[in-house]
Amino acid sequence: MDVKQNTVLLVEDDIDLRETISEYLNGVGFEVILAENGSLGIQKAIQHRPDVIVCDISMPGITGYEVFNMLHQINTTSVIPFIFLSAKASKEDILLGLHLGADDYIPKPFEFGELVKVIRRRIENRQRINEVNDEKFHAILNNSYSGTIILKGQVIEHANKQFADMLGYYQQEIVGNNLINFVNKDDIRAVSDSIAKCEQGAIKDFELEFKAIHKNSNLIDVRFKGSNVVFNGEKRIVSSCSSEVDVLKTASAKEGKKVGQVKLSARELEILTLVCQGLTNAQIAEKLFLSERTVEGHRARLFDKTGTNSAVSLAMWAVRNKIINL
């Protein structure tokens, strides 16, 4: 089975050093993309999205610092590990590079073996971060009471069971399809425009309502909220979706155990669980793709319904009534 080579973008104006480093990195198994100046470096970083960028600082025209600053402002390139190379070896220069947010600073001259170690370490660190983020995304997908999907453009890359159930399908029937296939024709333009603007970065998130097409051909009202994120170094849109039917069905399933006269909605149960885990309103909002004000409203209703006045007393109430186990 072929193993994907890690890609290194080398931005270096010194042709001899550029070729020598490239030859050495190729020899130890890296695929190397070359850029002879900062402008080309920016273009190739955006085009190829390498696994790591190694960039000289002192170059004519656009300096290495400017290359870093430009790429750091772009979602898809801001997460790429960035290593500065420079003959400037003063403490101030090193601190400046690291203060900007670069991952490493290697002063010239250097041992090629040391450069390889740094590159591999930074790639491994990024892979671990990606794995953690991947786990978090799947945790959101699988544990949310709402329908949740991850979109690449308009294509559904991941969908949880709740989303599939909401539309009457199995998950495998949903994944890989264009979301627009499940949108009523009168709402296609609004959904398409919102996704496109979010993907392009014109807006960070959006919220709208549309009619979705159920597998039985019935139309259902859906509340849809999408947020622009970077997933494994690439732009994605994570969307939380719910319908009145879906919310009532989920709430009914979760409210089978009577707790006195207290009746909690699916969303309240979801927020109750996260409050008991110690999450703040901001953390809950980020996890569930809600506004902090919405979370505050649900939390206030939880206090009112349960007769509690703090996260601690709310958690004790939940444990005492066997709603959750801590």
MARFIGU-394037 format. One record per residue (C-alpha): x, y, z; residue in three letters. Coordinates in nm, 4 decimals, always signed. Layout:
X,Y,Z,rest
X,Y,Z,ALA
...
end
This chain:
X,Y,Z,rest
+0.0000,+0.0000,+0.0000,MET
+0.1386,+0.3398,-0.0976,ASP
+0.2185,+0.5737,+0.1900,VAL
+0.1469,+0.9406,+0.1312,LYS
+0.4615,+1.1511,+0.1348,GLN
+0.4598,+1.4544,+0.3600,ASN
+0.4938,+1.7740,+0.1622,THR
+0.7341,+2.0544,+0.2505,VAL
+0.7087,+2.4006,+0.0946,LEU
+1.0579,+2.5545,+0.0906,LEU
+1.0671,+2.9308,+0.0395,VAL
+1.4307,+3.0365,-0.0108,GLU
+1.5832,+3.2949,-0.2443,ASP
+1.9361,+3.1483,-0.2364,ASP
+1.9310,+2.9074,-0.5315,ILE
+2.2216,+2.6927,-0.4128,ASP
+2.0826,+2.6501,-0.0626,LEU
+1.7332,+2.5954,-0.1995,ARG
+1.8484,+2.3138,-0.4274,GLU
+2.0699,+2.1565,-0.1620,THR
+1.7946,+2.1509,+0.1016,ILE
+1.5450,+2.0202,-0.1540,SER
+1.7753,+1.7376,-0.2589,GLU
+1.8377,+1.6362,+0.1032,TYR
+1.4672,+1.6425,+0.1970,LEU
+1.3777,+1.4412,-0.1111,ASN
+1.6422,+1.1897,-0.0109,GLY
+1.4807,+1.1291,+0.3286,VAL
+1.1313,+1.0858,+0.1895,GLY
+0.9713,+1.4298,+0.1675,PHE
+0.7986,+1.5758,-0.1344,GLU
+0.9360,+1.9284,-0.1765,VAL
+0.7670,+2.2262,-0.3396,ILE
+1.0044,+2.5143,-0.4167,LEU
+0.9434,+2.8883,-0.4140,ALA
+1.2200,+3.1358,-0.4884,GLU
+1.0538,+3.4372,-0.3245,ASN
+0.7833,+3.5308,-0.0791,GLY
+0.5169,+3.6052,-0.3380,SER
+0.5514,+3.2607,-0.4965,LEU
+0.5634,+3.1082,-0.1501,GLY
+0.2225,+3.2522,-0.0637,ILE
+0.0731,+3.1359,-0.3941,GLN
+0.2076,+2.7818,-0.3608,LYS
+0.1031,+2.7527,+0.0038,ALA
-0.2549,+2.8382,-0.0914,ILE
-0.2467,+2.6130,-0.3978,GLN
-0.0855,+2.3027,-0.2451,HIS
-0.1549,+2.3327,+0.1304,ARG
+0.1712,+2.1576,+0.2301,PRO
+0.2210,+1.9713,+0.5573,ASP
+0.4871,+2.2203,+0.6690,VAL
+0.6407,+2.5452,+0.5431,ILE
+1.0120,+2.6232,+0.5748,VAL
+1.0751,+2.9875,+0.4915,CYS
+1.3770,+3.2157,+0.4839,ASP
+1.3284,+3.5529,+0.6516,ILE
+1.5581,+3.7873,+0.4578,SER
+1.4372,+3.7843,+0.0975,MET
+1.4010,+4.0652,-0.1567,PRO
+1.0471,+4.1952,-0.1890,GLY
+0.8207,+4.0116,+0.0524,ILE
+1.0085,+3.8990,+0.3630,THR
+0.9519,+3.5742,+0.5510,GLY
+0.7735,+3.7655,+0.8258,TYR
+0.5279,+3.9047,+0.5692,GLU
+0.4763,+3.5585,+0.4183,VAL
+0.3868,+3.4247,+0.7617,PHE
+0.1517,+3.7138,+0.8415,ASN
-0.0296,+3.6770,+0.5104,MET
-0.0755,+3.2999,+0.5391,LEU
-0.1770,+3.3297,+0.9037,HIS
-0.4794,+3.5357,+0.7990,GLN
-0.6100,+3.2625,+0.5663,ILE
-0.8064,+2.9806,+0.7323,ASN
-0.6694,+2.6994,+0.5183,THR
-0.3042,+2.7999,+0.5602,THR
-0.3085,+2.9407,+0.9137,SER
-0.2858,+2.5906,+1.0641,VAL
+0.0169,+2.4789,+0.8588,ILE
+0.3312,+2.4468,+1.0763,PRO
+0.5712,+2.7290,+0.9866,PHE
+0.9493,+2.7191,+1.0381,ILE
+1.1711,+3.0231,+0.9869,PHE
+1.5235,+2.9956,+0.8449,LEU
+1.7550,+3.2921,+0.8877,SER
+2.1145,+3.4040,+0.9189,ALA
+1.9809,+3.6426,+1.1832,LYS
+2.0532,+3.4559,+1.5031,ALA
+2.0158,+3.7205,+1.7713,SER
+1.7837,+3.6533,+2.0640,LYS
+1.5617,+3.9417,+1.9528,GLU
+1.5214,+3.7980,+1.6010,ASP
+1.4343,+3.4541,+1.7338,ILE
+1.1815,+3.5972,+1.9794,LEU
+1.0253,+3.8091,+1.7063,LEU
+0.9723,+3.5053,+1.4831,GLY
+0.8212,+3.3013,+1.7647,LEU
+0.6156,+3.5962,+1.8906,HIS
+0.4511,+3.6206,+1.5485,LEU
+0.3301,+3.2649,+1.5999,GLY
+0.5834,+3.0604,+1.4019,ALA
+0.6410,+2.7057,+1.5254,ASP
+1.0205,+2.7075,+1.5066,ASP
+1.3192,+2.9231,+1.4200,TYR
+1.6369,+2.7648,+1.2787,ILE
+1.9429,+2.9912,+1.2495,PRO
+2.1832,+2.9479,+0.9566,LYS
+2.4128,+2.7640,+0.9210,PRO
+2.2388,+2.4476,+1.0399,PHE
+2.2734,+2.0721,+1.0172,GLU
+2.0360,+1.9174,+0.7642,PHE
+1.9632,+1.6366,+1.0083,GLY
+1.8450,+1.8905,+1.2657,GLU
+1.6153,+2.0533,+1.0085,LEU
+1.4609,+1.7129,+0.9318,VAL
+1.4027,+1.6463,+1.3024,LYS
+1.2246,+1.9792,+1.3442,VAL
+1.0114,+1.9238,+1.0331,ILE
+0.9070,+1.5761,+1.1442,ARG
+0.8307,+1.6937,+1.4968,ARG
+0.6082,+1.9734,+1.3711,ARG
+0.4223,+1.7453,+1.1296,ILE
+0.3640,+1.4901,+1.4072,GLU
+0.2348,+1.7624,+1.6399,ASN
-0.0065,+1.8855,+1.3741,ARG
-0.1273,+1.5312,+1.3050,GLN
-0.1986,+1.4793,+1.6763,ARG
-0.3955,+1.8048,+1.6875,ILE
-0.5907,+1.6971,+1.3778,ASN
-0.6691,+1.3611,+1.5391,GLU
-0.7982,+1.5332,+1.8534,VAL
-1.0091,+1.7709,+1.6444,ASN
-1.1391,+1.4763,+1.4448,ASP
-1.2444,+1.3031,+1.7670,GLU
-1.4169,+1.6212,+1.8874,LYS
-1.6062,+1.6556,+1.5611,PHE
-1.7230,+1.2964,+1.5761,HIS
-1.8180,+1.3404,+1.9429,ALA
-2.0323,+1.6393,+1.8447,ILE
-2.1858,+1.4405,+1.5627,LEU
-2.2678,+1.1333,+1.7649,ASN
-2.3651,+1.2892,+2.0989,ASN
-2.5705,+1.5853,+1.9893,SER
-2.9470,+1.5592,+2.0304,TYR
-2.9837,+1.7721,+1.7176,SER
-2.9126,+1.6674,+1.3632,GLY
-2.5519,+1.7595,+1.2854,THR
-2.3650,+1.7498,+0.9555,ILE
-2.0235,+1.8512,+0.8216,ILE
-2.0280,+2.0037,+0.4749,LEU
-1.7527,+2.0346,+0.2159,LYS
-1.9110,+2.2939,-0.0057,GLY
-2.2637,+2.1598,-0.0380,GLN
-2.1627,+1.7935,-0.0084,VAL
-2.2437,+1.6144,+0.3190,ILE
-1.9172,+1.4574,+0.4397,GLU
-2.0495,+1.3423,+0.7773,HIS
-2.3994,+1.3149,+0.9208,ALA
-2.5122,+1.1863,+1.2578,ASN
-2.8033,+0.9494,+1.3124,LYS
-3.0279,+1.2293,+1.4342,GLN
-2.9970,+1.4146,+1.1028,PHE
-3.0633,+1.0982,+0.9033,ALA
-3.3639,+1.0117,+1.1225,ASP
-3.5027,+1.3605,+1.0793,MET
-3.5216,+1.3049,+0.7022,LEU
-3.6207,+0.9372,+0.7234,GLY
-3.2968,+0.7936,+0.5838,TYR
-3.0094,+0.5751,+0.7012,TYR
-2.6792,+0.7603,+0.7548,GLN
-2.5124,+0.5869,+0.4608,GLN
-2.7885,+0.7166,+0.2336,GLU
-2.7154,+1.0732,+0.3425,ILE
-2.3334,+1.0918,+0.3377,VAL
-2.1858,+1.1878,+0.0012,GLY
-2.5031,+1.3551,-0.1203,ASN
-2.5454,+1.7226,-0.1967,ASN
-2.7447,+1.8898,+0.0803,LEU
-2.9483,+2.0696,-0.1857,ILE
-3.0980,+1.7328,-0.2862,ASN
-3.2919,+1.7446,+0.0421,PHE
-3.4025,+2.1100,+0.0160,VAL
-3.7381,+2.2224,-0.1232,ASN
-3.6931,+2.4019,-0.4560,LYS
-3.8272,+2.7318,-0.3200,ASP
-3.5515,+2.7429,-0.0570,ASP
-3.2545,+2.6200,-0.2625,ILE
-3.1210,+2.9655,-0.3428,ARG
-3.1275,+3.0864,+0.0188,ALA
-2.9502,+2.7735,+0.1423,VAL
-2.6946,+2.7779,-0.1423,SER
-2.6147,+3.1476,-0.0941,ASP
-2.5679,+3.1098,+0.2819,SER
-2.3337,+2.8126,+0.2407,ILE
-2.1311,+2.9895,-0.0306,ALA
-2.0894,+3.3103,+0.1719,LYS
-1.9855,+3.1149,+0.4808,CYS
-1.7401,+2.8996,+0.2841,GLU
-1.5852,+3.2080,+0.1210,GLN
-1.5429,+3.3763,+0.4585,GLY
-1.7847,+3.6614,+0.3842,ALA
-1.9763,+3.5551,+0.6947,ILE
-1.8561,+3.3443,+0.9881,LYS
-2.1868,+3.1721,+1.0531,ASP
-2.5492,+3.1838,+0.9493,PHE
-2.8919,+3.0736,+1.0626,GLU
-3.2020,+3.0197,+0.8535,LEU
-3.5191,+2.8146,+0.8214,GLU
-3.6183,+2.6137,+0.5174,PHE
-3.8397,+2.3266,+0.4134,LYS
-3.6567,+1.9949,+0.3804,ALA
-3.7764,+1.6991,+0.1762,ILE
-3.8418,+1.3878,+0.3859,HIS
-3.7858,+1.0444,+0.2314,LYS
-4.1649,+1.0017,+0.2187,ASN
-4.1776,+1.3232,+0.0059,SER
-4.3386,+1.5287,+0.2827,ASN
-4.1949,+1.8727,+0.3574,LEU
-4.0710,+1.9468,+0.7081,ILE
-3.9686,+2.2808,+0.8591,ASP
-3.5991,+2.2810,+0.9490,VAL
-3.3953,+2.5268,+1.1552,ARG
-3.0416,+2.5288,+1.0193,PHE
-2.7324,+2.6931,+1.1684,LYS
-2.3916,+2.6719,+1.0035,GLY
-2.0454,+2.7802,+1.1165,SER
-1.7239,+2.8116,+0.9172,ASN
-1.4439,+2.6003,+1.0650,VAL
-1.1090,+2.4519,+0.9655,VAL
-1.1126,+2.0722,+0.9816,PHE
-0.7873,+1.8839,+0.9098,ASN
-0.6484,+2.2012,+0.7556,GLY
-0.9399,+2.2501,+0.5169,GLU
-1.2472,+2.4687,+0.5245,LYS
-1.5654,+2.2982,+0.6306,ARG
-1.9083,+2.4074,+0.7472,ILE
-2.0495,+2.2410,+1.0565,VAL
-2.4249,+2.2656,+1.0756,SER
-2.6748,+2.1946,+1.3495,SER
-3.0234,+2.1157,+1.2208,CYS
-3.3526,+2.0484,+1.3911,SER
-3.7208,+2.0295,+1.3062,SER
-4.0243,+2.0536,+1.5277,GLU
-4.0946,+1.6836,+1.4680,VAL
-3.7333,+1.5948,+1.5466,ASP
-3.7239,+1.7964,+1.8682,VAL
-4.0518,+1.6521,+1.9929,LEU
-3.9423,+1.2961,+1.9099,LYS
-3.6066,+1.3373,+2.0850,THR
-3.7586,+1.5112,+2.3840,ALA
-4.0212,+1.2417,+2.4181,SER
-3.7563,+0.9705,+2.4163,ALA
-3.5522,+1.1510,+2.6783,LYS
-3.8473,+1.2420,+2.8986,GLU
-3.9724,+0.8864,+2.9454,GLY
-3.8667,+0.9005,+3.3108,LYS
-4.0936,+1.1337,+3.5059,LYS
-3.9123,+1.3698,+3.7416,VAL
-4.1884,+1.5043,+3.9607,GLY
-4.3666,+1.7719,+3.7597,GLN
-4.0502,+1.8823,+3.5780,VAL
-4.0567,+1.8432,+3.2006,LYS
-3.7352,+1.9177,+3.0082,LEU
-3.6923,+1.9633,+2.6359,SER
-3.4219,+1.7809,+2.4401,ALA
-3.2114,+2.0964,+2.4201,ARG
-3.2487,+2.1604,+2.7944,GLU
-3.1311,+1.8061,+2.8666,LEU
-2.8360,+1.8568,+2.6350,GLU
-2.7372,+2.1814,+2.8060,ILE
-2.8002,+2.0317,+3.1510,LEU
-2.5496,+1.7555,+3.0730,THR
-2.2841,+2.0050,+2.9605,LEU
-2.3438,+2.2319,+3.2611,VAL
-2.2905,+1.9298,+3.4859,CYS
-1.9630,+1.8645,+3.3062,GLN
-1.8456,+2.2095,+3.4135,GLY
-1.8656,+2.3863,+3.0774,LEU
-1.9241,+2.7615,+3.0678,THR
-2.1959,+2.9268,+2.8607,ASN
-1.9353,+3.0220,+2.5996,ALA
-1.8034,+2.6651,+2.5784,GLN
-2.1546,+2.5221,+2.5524,ILE
-2.2420,+2.7743,+2.2800,ALA
-1.9337,+2.6768,+2.0807,GLU
-1.9956,+2.3040,+2.1237,LYS
-2.3609,+2.3182,+2.0211,LEU
-2.3235,+2.5970,+1.7613,PHE
-2.5590,+2.8255,+1.9506,LEU
-2.5319,+3.1863,+2.0624,SER
-2.4345,+3.2543,+2.4242,GLU
-2.7645,+3.4362,+2.4708,ARG
-2.9557,+3.1220,+2.3668,THR
-2.7555,+2.9132,+2.6126,VAL
-2.8176,+3.1673,+2.8882,GLU
-3.1924,+3.1468,+2.8179,GLY
-3.1951,+2.7671,+2.8406,HIS
-2.9852,+2.7766,+3.1560,ARG
-3.2209,+3.0276,+3.3191,ALA
-3.5177,+2.8039,+3.2369,ARG
-3.3368,+2.5051,+3.3869,LEU
-3.2839,+2.6972,+3.7119,PHE
-3.6493,+2.8014,+3.7128,ASP
-3.7861,+2.4537,+3.6383,LYS
-3.5649,+2.2728,+3.8888,THR
-3.5772,+2.5349,+4.1647,GLY
-3.1983,+2.5685,+4.1670,THR
-2.9806,+2.8771,+4.1435,ASN
-2.6301,+2.7596,+4.0533,SER
-2.4470,+2.5057,+3.8373,ALA
-2.3561,+2.3057,+4.1483,VAL
-2.7128,+2.2819,+4.2792,SER
-2.8346,+2.2038,+3.9257,LEU
-2.5838,+1.9165,+3.8977,ALA
-2.6905,+1.7843,+4.2394,MET
-3.0549,+1.7942,+4.1272,TRP
-2.9702,+1.6046,+3.8079,ALA
-2.7768,+1.3351,+3.9963,VAL
-3.0400,+1.3055,+4.2700,ARG
-3.3094,+1.2521,+4.0085,ASN
-3.0936,+1.0053,+3.8138,LYS
-3.0978,+1.2117,+3.4964,ILE
-2.7212,+1.1933,+3.4638,ILE
-2.4367,+1.0098,+3.6332,ASN
-2.1281,+1.2076,+3.7254,LEU
end
